Amino acid sequence: MRNKIIFALSACGIIIGLISAYILGAQRPAQKPLFQPVSSPYATAIYSNGMIESEQGSGENINIVPEVSGTVTKLLVHEGQSVAAGTILLTLDNAIQKASTEQLRLQAEGAKSLLLELKAQPRKENLEIAKAQVALATANVTTARHQYDKRLASYNIEPKSISKDVLDTAKDAASQADTALQLAVKQYELTKAGAWSFDVANQKTLADAAAQAYQAANAMLQKYTLVAPRDGVILAINASAGGFLSPQGTYDTYTQSSVPAIVMSTSQEYLGVRCYVDEILVSRLPDPAHILAEMSIRGTDIKVPLEFVRVQPYVSPKIELSNQRQERVDLRVLPVIFRFPKKDLGRVYPGLQVDVYIGQK
């Protein structure tokens, strides 16, 4: 019985071994790659890696920081949003600057009102008062002279009819009335002449200075509102409501450096590609008039022909990944800029790293 069991187990082992050998020995077709490895489309070409960026005349993207410091009160846009030039992006707390601006506005209005008052002189009411004072002084002169003439005539007829002191007093009163009339006439002429030209010129200078102070304060007040400098797309927002912003931007704890409050691209009808050509290969670059280039998007089979734009004529260390000067590199590169239309390209974004082959026509 025991031998039969051993024989059966041996037979089962042989069968299992044959089946395993068959299964393991069977050839299976290789799996197709998800995408084709990048390859050069040209007979001779220079390879470089590149970074997609917004397409513009200079620089990579539009970095927006405030010109003043303050706490963010409102964020009015979101990442990926298309905005038009002048669109309000965010606002900062402007309470103190707003109050100062209002104070200067009132001061400017007061200075202007005083200038208009000087230019409007003589005031009709003041002129009428001065004219009435002349009439009153004239009447006083007439009365004083009549009294003096009467006393003088009486004295001439009979010196003892009136004292010399009363006669002298009447004469002095007539003289004082004449002087008062002359003063009233001068005052009338001064009122009628209006404000002195030097007073007007001085007040105009003060009004202009107050107006300029208000304009400067108002211009500073506008800087507490960040607006889009041109049409484009919001790529990144590094600020939040309640956070603090300065002209250096905001502090990024990850990179331990300051970053822009908002990063924008231009309108994404076209995108740019900044390629970094190894300094050893710079001498092999074709003439700009004959440059051809093709971009391969990593992880896909998408290949996009590129249009040459310009060469940035400055060889610098290759630090495009972190963009930090403390990054240790031993490679220097020459940036070459291309562009391509984004139409019909789906998930292609600024900041994406791509492979580029540069050939020659």
ZIKA-V949694 format. One record per residue. N is the residue number from 0. RES is the residue in one letter. SS is DSSP state (alpha for helix, beta for strand, coil for the rest). NEAR is the number of other ideal C-beta (glycine too) atoms within 10 Angstrom. Layout:
((N	RES	SS	NEAR) (N	RES	SS	NEAR))
//
This chain:
((0	M	coil	4) (1	R	alpha	6) (2	N	alpha	7) (3	K	alpha	8) (4	I	alpha	9) (5	I	alpha	9) (6	F	alpha	10) (7	A	alpha	10) (8	L	alpha	10) (9	S	alpha	10) (10	A	alpha	10) (11	C	alpha	10) (12	G	alpha	10) (13	I	alpha	10) (14	I	alpha	10) (15	I	alpha	10) (16	G	alpha	10) (17	L	alpha	10) (18	I	alpha	10) (19	S	alpha	10) (20	A	alpha	10) (21	Y	alpha	9) (22	I	alpha	8) (23	L	alpha	7) (24	G	alpha	7) (25	A	coil	7) (26	Q	coil	5) (27	R	coil	5) (28	P	coil	5) (29	A	coil	6) (30	Q	coil	6) (31	K	coil	7) (32	P	coil	8) (33	L	coil	8) (34	F	coil	13) (35	Q	coil	11) (36	P	coil	7) (37	V	coil	17) (38	S	coil	10) (39	S	coil	15) (40	P	coil	13) (41	Y	coil	14) (42	A	coil	7) (43	T	coil	10) (44	A	coil	19) (45	I	beta	22) (46	Y	beta	14) (47	S	beta	23) (48	N	beta	15) (49	G	beta	26) (50	M	beta	19) (51	I	beta	22) (52	E	beta	22) (53	S	beta	22) (54	E	coil	23) (55	Q	coil	19) (56	G	coil	7) (57	S	coil	7) (58	G	coil	10) (59	E	coil	20) (60	N	coil	20) (61	I	beta	20) (62	N	beta	16) (63	I	beta	21) (64	V	coil	18) (65	P	coil	23) (66	E	coil	11) (67	V	coil	14) (68	S	coil	13) (69	G	beta	18) (70	T	beta	13) (71	V	beta	20) (72	T	beta	15) (73	K	beta	12) (74	L	beta	17) (75	L	coil	14) (76	V	coil	18) (77	H	coil	8) (78	E	coil	11) (79	G	coil	10) (80	Q	coil	15) (81	S	beta	14) (82	V	beta	20) (83	A	coil	11) (84	A	coil	10) (85	G	coil	10) (86	T	coil	16) (87	I	beta	13) (88	L	beta	22) (89	L	beta	24) (90	T	beta	18) (91	L	beta	21) (92	D	coil	16) (93	N	coil	20) (94	A	alpha	10) (95	I	alpha	10) (96	Q	alpha	19) (97	K	alpha	14) (98	A	alpha	10) (99	S	alpha	16) (100	T	alpha	21) (101	E	alpha	14) (102	Q	alpha	13) (103	L	alpha	19) (104	R	alpha	17) (105	L	alpha	12) (106	Q	alpha	17) (107	A	alpha	21) (108	E	alpha	14) (109	G	alpha	13) (110	A	alpha	21) (111	K	alpha	17) (112	S	alpha	11) (113	L	alpha	14) (114	L	alpha	22) (115	L	alpha	11) (116	E	alpha	12) (117	L	alpha	18) (118	K	alpha	12) (119	A	alpha	11) (120	Q	coil	16) (121	P	coil	16) (122	R	coil	12) (123	K	alpha	8) (124	E	alpha	8) (125	N	alpha	13) (126	L	alpha	15) (127	E	alpha	12) (128	I	alpha	13) (129	A	alpha	19) (130	K	alpha	14) (131	A	alpha	12) (132	Q	alpha	18) (133	V	alpha	18) (134	A	alpha	12) (135	L	alpha	13) (136	A	alpha	21) (137	T	alpha	15) (138	A	alpha	12) (139	N	alpha	18) (140	V	alpha	21) (141	T	alpha	13) (142	T	alpha	13) (143	A	alpha	21) (144	R	alpha	17) (145	H	alpha	12) (146	Q	alpha	17) (147	Y	alpha	20) (148	D	alpha	12) (149	K	alpha	12) (150	R	alpha	19) (151	L	alpha	15) (152	A	alpha	11) (153	S	alpha	14) (154	Y	alpha	17) (155	N	alpha	10) (156	I	alpha	9) (157	E	coil	8) (158	P	alpha	11) (159	K	alpha	6) (160	S	alpha	11) (161	I	coil	17) (162	S	coil	12) (163	K	alpha	9) (164	D	alpha	8) (165	V	alpha	13) (166	L	alpha	17) (167	D	alpha	12) (168	T	alpha	14) (169	A	alpha	21) (170	K	alpha	16) (171	D	alpha	12) (172	A	alpha	17) (173	A	alpha	21) (174	S	alpha	14) (175	Q	alpha	13) (176	A	alpha	21) (177	D	alpha	15) (178	T	alpha	12) (179	A	alpha	17) (180	L	alpha	21) (181	Q	alpha	13) (182	L	alpha	13) (183	A	alpha	21) (184	V	alpha	15) (185	K	alpha	12) (186	Q	alpha	15) (187	Y	alpha	21) (188	E	alpha	11) (189	L	alpha	12) (190	T	alpha	18) (191	K	alpha	13) (192	A	alpha	10) (193	G	coil	16) (194	A	coil	15) (195	W	coil	12) (196	S	alpha	9) (197	F	alpha	8) (198	D	alpha	14) (199	V	alpha	15) (200	A	alpha	12) (201	N	alpha	13) (202	Q	alpha	19) (203	K	alpha	15) (204	T	alpha	12) (205	L	alpha	17) (206	A	alpha	20) (207	D	alpha	14) (208	A	alpha	13) (209	A	alpha	20) (210	A	alpha	17) (211	Q	alpha	12) (212	A	alpha	18) (213	Y	alpha	21) (214	Q	alpha	14) (215	A	alpha	12) (216	A	alpha	18) (217	N	alpha	15) (218	A	alpha	10) (219	M	alpha	15) (220	L	alpha	16) (221	Q	alpha	12) (222	K	coil	15) (223	Y	coil	21) (224	T	beta	16) (225	L	beta	24) (226	V	beta	15) (227	A	coil	22) (228	P	coil	12) (229	R	coil	13) (230	D	coil	14) (231	G	beta	22) (232	V	beta	21) (233	I	beta	21) (234	L	beta	20) (235	A	beta	17) (236	I	beta	19) (237	N	coil	19) (238	A	coil	23) (239	S	coil	11) (240	A	coil	11) (241	G	coil	9) (242	G	coil	14) (243	F	beta	13) (244	L	beta	23) (245	S	beta	15) (246	P	coil	11) (247	Q	coil	14) (248	G	beta	19) (249	T	beta	18) (250	Y	beta	14) (251	D	beta	12) (252	T	coil	6) (253	Y	coil	6) (254	T	coil	11) (255	Q	coil	9) (256	S	beta	15) (257	S	beta	15) (258	V	beta	19) (259	P	coil	20) (260	A	coil	25) (261	I	beta	26) (262	V	beta	21) (263	M	beta	25) (264	S	beta	24) (265	T	beta	20) (266	S	coil	16) (267	Q	coil	19) (268	E	coil	9) (269	Y	beta	16) (270	L	beta	22) (271	G	beta	24) (272	V	beta	24) (273	R	beta	18) (274	C	beta	25) (275	Y	beta	20) (276	V	beta	22) (277	D	beta	16) (278	E	alpha	14) (279	I	alpha	10) (280	L	alpha	14) (281	V	alpha	15) (282	S	alpha	6) (283	R	alpha	13) (284	L	coil	16) (285	P	coil	17) (286	D	coil	8) (287	P	alpha	11) (288	A	alpha	7) (289	H	alpha	10) (290	I	beta	20) (291	L	beta	17) (292	A	beta	25) (293	E	beta	20) (294	M	beta	21) (295	S	beta	22) (296	I	beta	19) (297	R	coil	12) (298	G	coil	8) (299	T	coil	13) (300	D	coil	11) (301	I	coil	14) (302	K	beta	15) (303	V	beta	20) (304	P	beta	11) (305	L	beta	23) (306	E	beta	15) (307	F	beta	17) (308	V	beta	19) (309	R	beta	13) (310	V	beta	16) (311	Q	beta	13) (312	P	beta	7) (313	Y	beta	7) (314	V	beta	14) (315	S	beta	14) (316	P	beta	13) (317	K	coil	17) (318	I	coil	16) (319	E	coil	19) (320	L	coil	10) (321	S	coil	10) (322	N	coil	11) (323	Q	coil	10) (324	R	coil	8) (325	Q	coil	8) (326	E	coil	12) (327	R	coil	6) (328	V	coil	12) (329	D	coil	6) (330	L	coil	11) (331	R	beta	14) (332	V	beta	22) (333	L	beta	19) (334	P	beta	21) (335	V	beta	26) (336	I	beta	20) (337	F	beta	24) (338	R	beta	18) (339	F	beta	20) (340	P	beta	13) (341	K	coil	17) (342	K	coil	8) (343	D	coil	6) (344	L	coil	13) (345	G	coil	7) (346	R	coil	7) (347	V	coil	17) (348	Y	coil	13) (349	P	coil	21) (350	G	coil	13) (351	L	coil	15) (352	Q	beta	12) (353	V	beta	20) (354	D	beta	19) (355	V	beta	25) (356	Y	beta	22) (357	I	beta	25) (358	G	beta	17) (359	Q	beta	15) (360	K	coil	9))
//
